[in-house]
Amino acid sequence: MAEVKEWTEAEINEIRWRIADLSRILAGLEHLAKTCYGEGPVNECPILEALAGDPHETENQHHKGGVS
């Protein structure tokens, strides 16, 4: 019986980790969606820039006014 409980607790921890990971992904995507107006040239898209490079770099550019 102890093995079943250990397995169940391990599964619970795995699910919690996945939820936390998905929550971080969701927060990042929500942030990216706020930076995009849905207009303009594709080469100036803040979402594509973030996905192609360092997300901190794009975020810093946005806060400095470098990404519109």
N, C-alpha and C positions, 0 to 999 in steps of 0.2 A: 504493500500500500504506500509506503514512503516513496517509492520510485514514481508512482503515479502523481503524487503531490509535487515532487521535485520537478517532474516534467511539466505539470500544469503551471507551476510558478515560473519556470523558465519560459514557457509560452507567453505568460502574462507579461514578463519583462520584455520579451521580443516585441510584443504588440505595443507596449508603451514606448519602446524605442522607435518603432515605425511611426507611431502617431506623432511623436516629438519631431522626427525627421520630416514628415509630411507637413507639420505645422510650420517649420522653418522654410520649407519650399513654398508653401502658401504665402507666408509673409513676404518672401522675396518677390514672388510673382505679383502680389498686390502692390508692392512698392513700384515695380517696373510698370505696371499698368497705369499708375498715377503719373509716371513721367512721360507717358505717350499721349499725344492729342489725337492720334489716328489720322493725321494728315502729314503732308510733306514727303520729301524724297526718302526712299528706302535707305539710302546710304547715310541718312541722318537719324535713323530710328534708334532711340535709346534702348529699346528692348533687344534688338539685334546686336547692338554694340555690347551690351552687357553679356549676352549669351556667347559672343565671340571672344570676349576678353576677360580681364580681371574685373569681377563685379564691384570691387572696392574702388577701382579706378574710375569706372563709369559713375558710381555714386558720388565720388569726390568731384568729378567734373560737373555733375548736375547741381551740386550744392554751390559750386563756384560760378554757376551760370554758363558753363561751357556746353551743356547739353540742353537742347530745347525740345 
